[in-house]
C-alpha cells in the first residue's frame, strides 16, 4: 500500500470513526483480514508488542511475515521514496510479534517518509498485519514502548482499524497514547464489534522484504 492508497484507506477509517456507535448490547466480533495501526498526526511511533486474538489464540505471534509498514530507509537506500520505505516482513515486524510485552522496553520506530531534498518529515507512519484470510477478531492488545516516555514531536494520536479482504474498513478506533490517567500501564485493549454491534473501546489494562 503506497501513498495514494494509504490516504484513501485513512479517509475510509475516518468515515468509519465518525459513524461508529453502539446499536446492540450483544457484541459480535468484527471479521477482517487486515489489522492496521497508524499515527495520523505524527512522524514516528513505537510499540513493544501487538496481539490479535481470533478463536482464543494470538494469531500474529512470531508471524513477522504478516507485517508490512513504513520503516526508516534500509541500508543502501540513498534516495528513499514513499514506496521504498514501505517494507514487508521487516525486522520491526519481528519485534512486535516476539512476545515481549514489557512496556519499559524500547522498540524500533515506524517512521513516515522524509523528503531527502530538504529533510522535511512527513506524517502518518503505519503498519498492518495481513492475516491471510478473513477472521473473526475478538480482541486486539497493543503494548506501548518505553511507556510513558514521549517520542519526538508526537501528539499521541493513534488509530487502529480492521479492513476486510477488499480493504474496506469494517471497524476503527482512535485513542490518545499518552493518556496516563486512562492507560496507566501503557496497554491498550480493544474488542472490535461487527457493524450493528457495540463499538469497541481502548481499555487500560505490498512492499519489499528487508
N, C-alpha and C positions, 0 to 999 in steps of 0.2 A: 504494500500500500504506500504510494508515494504522495507528494504534496497535495495534488488536486483531490485524489480520492480521500486522503486524510481529512481535508477541510469539509468535504461532503459528509463524511462519517460523523464528524464532530457536530455539524449542523443538525444532523438527524438525532444525535444524542441530546442536544439542547431542546429540540422539539419534544423528545420523549420525557425529559425532565419537567417541562412546562405542563404537560398534560397528565403526568403521573398522579395517582390519587387512590385512596382506599375505597374499594367498592364492595368488599365482602369480608366477613370475619373468618372465612375458611380460605387459607392460603394454598395456592397451587404453585409449585416450583416452576420457574421460567425455564423454557427449553432453548438452548443456544449451542452454537458450535464455536463461537469466538468469545473470549473474555478479554476486555481491553481496559487499560488503566492509563490515564494521561494527566498532565498538568497544563491546563489551558492558558494560564496567565503567567507562566514562568519559563525559565530557560533550562532548568535541571530538576531532577527528582531522584530520590534514593528510597529503596525498600529492601528490608532484610529478607523477607520471605512472602510468598503468595501461596495460599492453599485454595483449591477449588474442589468442593465436595459434590459428588454425584453417587447415588446408591450407597451412601455412608462412607465412601472412600475418597481420599485426596487423589484425584486423577492426574495431577500435574507433578507429583513428587518424583524427582530425578528425571524429569522429562524436558530437559533443556531444548530438545529438538522441536518442541511445540512452540517455542518462543520466537517472536520477531519484534524488533523495536529500533528506536533511534539511539545510537551509541556514539561516543567520541570517534573521530576518524581512525580507521585502522592503520597500522604501521604501513608506510609506503603510499598512503593516500594523501598526496601532497596538494591536490586540488579537489577537496571534497565538494560534493553536490548534495541536493536534497535526497537524491536516490542512493548515493553511495553510503550514507550514514544509516540507512535502513538495512539492518542485518538480521538474517535468520540463523537460528542456532548459535547465538552469541555467547561469549564467556559469561556475560552478565546474566543470561538466562539460566546458567548453571547455578549461580549464586542464589537466585530467588526460588529455586526448586530443590535445594540440597538438604532441607530440613532444619537449618539453623534459624530458630525463632527468637534469638536473643536480641532485643531491640537496642541494646547498648553497643552491639557490633556495627561497624560501618560496612555499608555495601557500596558497590560500584555505581556510577552515575548513569542515568538515562538522560541524554542531553539533546537539546534542539540544535538545529542547523546554525552554524556560524559562518557568515559571509567572509570568505578569505580575503576579499579586497579591502574591507575596512574593519574586519573583526567584529562587526555588529552581531550581537546574539539574537537568535530568533526565539520563537515561543512554541509551546506545546510539544514537549518531549512525550513519547508514548511507548508502550509495549503491549503486546497481546499474545494470548495463547490460542492456537488452533487445535481444538480438541479432536479433530479428525472426523467427527460426526456429531450430529445434534444430541445433546444430553440434557436431562433434567438437572438443573443446577440448584442444589439445596442450600448451599452456603458458600460464601467467599470470605476468607480471612486474610487480611493484609497486615504485615508487621512493619513498623517503622524502622528506620536505620539511624543509629546513634541518637535515638529519641531522648529529649525533645530539642536537641540542637538544631539550629536553623541552617538551611542551605543558603548560599549567597543569593541575594536579591530574589527571594522566594516569598510570594504572598500566601502560600499554603493551600491554594485551591486545588482540589483533586476531583476527578470523575472516574467512576468505574461503570462499565456498561457491558451488556450482553448483546451479541449480534447472532442472527440466525445464519443458516448456510448460504443465504443470498446476501449476507452482510446488511440486513435490515436490523435496526436497533429494536430490541424487544423489551429492554429494561435498562434503566440507568439511575445512578445515584451520585450526588455530589456531596463532598464533605470538606471540612476545614482541618487540615493535617495538624496544625499547631494548637488546636483547642485542647489544652491540657486539662481543663475542667471536665470536659466531656470524655476525653480519651487519656486518662492519666497514665495508662500503661503503654500507650503507643500501639495499641492493637485495634484494628478497625474491622468489624464483622458485619456482614451483610447477608440477608436472606431474600434473594430475588423472588419476586412474585410474578406469575404469568399475568397477562392482560386480564383485567377484571378481578384480580386478587388484591390482597393488601400489599402496598408498596413496601419494599424492604428498606431498612434504615441502618446506618452505621451505629454500632454499639461500642462501648468502651472495652468492657473486657478487652509480501512476497519479496525478499531481498537476498543479499549474498550471505553465505555462511562464513563465519570467521575461523 
